Amino acid sequence: FINNKLDKLITPEFIMSASSKELKEQMVAIVGKTNLKSYRADIASVLCIRTINYMINHAKTKTVEKEMIDRLEELAIDEHFGPDLSYHMVKTLFAANTKFKGLASRNKLTKHVIG
């Protein structure tokens, strides 16, 4: 558990609220960079799924703020989760609740995720 850095996983709350600099530093420290052999796709997948679940539950009772859509776009474009997980995150959230419709209006995001 500890050898796999699973004790150092950041929370979805942190992912959604940290500054871009803090998030990038933590993501690189935990999962590495997508273009390197040290990239931990397994840990990225866990963080991605936790973020998806957190956002779906958040949207059930609260407003999805523009800043949250901005962060989701940042996560996908900066490939903190890699291209496959980024696509999965955007597709799942868009289908889960109409509050995520703002994702579709992001030209840079749709070009990046869809191609």
C-alpha positions as CSV (number, residue, x, y, z in Angstrom):
1,F,0.0,0.0,0.0
2,I,2.6,2.5,1.1
3,N,5.2,1.3,-1.5
4,N,2.7,2.1,-4.2
5,K,2.2,5.7,-2.9
6,L,-1.5,5.0,-2.3
7,D,-1.2,6.6,1.1
8,K,-0.4,9.9,-0.6
9,L,-3.5,10.1,-2.9
10,I,-5.0,13.6,-3.1
11,T,-8.7,14.0,-2.6
12,P,-11.2,15.1,-5.2
13,E,-11.9,18.1,-3.1
14,F,-8.2,19.1,-3.4
15,I,-8.3,18.4,-7.2
16,M,-11.2,20.7,-7.6
17,S,-10.1,23.5,-5.3
18,A,-6.3,23.7,-5.3
19,S,-4.4,26.3,-7.4
20,S,-3.3,25.1,-10.8
21,K,0.3,25.1,-9.7
22,E,-0.4,23.1,-6.5
23,L,-2.5,20.6,-8.5
24,K,0.2,20.1,-11.2
25,E,2.9,19.6,-8.6
26,Q,0.8,17.0,-6.7
27,M,-0.3,15.2,-9.8
28,V,3.3,14.9,-11.2
29,A,4.5,13.8,-7.7
30,I,1.8,11.1,-7.5
31,V,1.3,9.9,-11.0
32,G,4.2,11.3,-13.0
33,K,4.0,12.6,-16.5
34,T,2.0,10.8,-19.2
35,N,4.9,10.7,-21.6
36,L,7.3,9.0,-19.2
37,K,7.7,5.3,-18.2
38,S,7.2,6.3,-14.6
39,Y,3.6,7.4,-15.3
40,R,1.2,5.5,-13.0
41,A,-1.9,5.0,-15.0
42,D,-3.4,2.9,-12.2
43,I,-3.2,5.7,-9.7
44,A,-4.4,8.2,-12.4
45,S,-7.4,6.0,-13.0
46,V,-8.3,5.9,-9.3
47,L,-8.0,9.7,-9.0
48,C,-10.0,10.2,-12.2
49,I,-12.9,7.9,-11.0
50,R,-12.9,9.6,-7.6
51,T,-13.1,13.0,-9.3
52,I,-16.0,11.8,-11.6
53,N,-17.9,10.4,-8.6
54,Y,-17.3,13.5,-6.5
55,M,-18.5,15.8,-9.3
56,I,-21.6,13.7,-10.0
57,N,-22.6,13.7,-6.3
58,H,-21.8,17.4,-6.1
59,A,-24.1,18.1,-9.1
60,K,-27.0,16.3,-7.5
61,T,-27.5,19.0,-4.8
62,K,-25.3,21.9,-5.8
63,T,-24.5,24.2,-8.6
64,V,-21.6,23.3,-10.9
65,E,-19.7,26.6,-10.9
66,K,-17.8,27.9,-13.9
67,E,-14.6,27.4,-11.9
68,M,-15.4,23.7,-11.7
69,I,-15.9,23.4,-15.4
70,D,-12.6,25.4,-15.8
71,R,-10.8,22.8,-13.6
72,L,-12.3,19.9,-15.5
73,E,-11.1,21.4,-18.7
74,E,-7.7,21.9,-17.2
75,L,-7.5,18.3,-16.0
76,A,-8.4,17.0,-19.5
77,I,-6.2,19.4,-21.6
78,D,-3.2,19.1,-19.3
79,E,-3.6,15.3,-19.5
80,H,-3.2,14.8,-15.8
81,F,-5.2,11.7,-16.3
82,G,-3.9,10.8,-19.8
83,P,-5.9,11.0,-23.0
84,D,-8.1,7.9,-22.4
85,L,-9.1,8.9,-18.9
86,S,-9.6,12.5,-19.9
87,Y,-12.1,11.4,-22.6
88,H,-13.8,9.1,-20.1
89,M,-14.1,11.8,-17.5
90,V,-15.6,14.4,-20.0
91,K,-18.0,11.8,-21.6
92,T,-19.2,10.5,-18.3
93,L,-19.8,13.9,-16.7
94,F,-21.5,15.3,-19.7
95,A,-23.9,12.3,-19.8
96,A,-24.4,12.3,-16.0
97,N,-26.1,15.6,-15.5
98,T,-27.1,18.6,-17.6
99,K,-25.2,20.8,-15.2
100,F,-22.1,19.7,-17.0
101,K,-23.3,21.0,-20.4
102,G,-20.7,23.7,-20.1
103,L,-18.1,21.2,-21.1
104,A,-19.5,20.9,-24.6
105,S,-19.1,24.7,-25.2
106,R,-15.4,24.6,-24.6
107,N,-13.9,24.5,-28.1
108,K,-10.4,23.8,-26.9
109,L,-11.6,20.9,-24.7
110,T,-13.8,19.3,-27.3
111,K,-11.0,19.5,-29.9
112,H,-8.6,18.0,-27.5
113,V,-10.8,15.2,-26.2
114,I,-12.7,14.3,-29.4
115,G,-9.9,15.1,-31.8
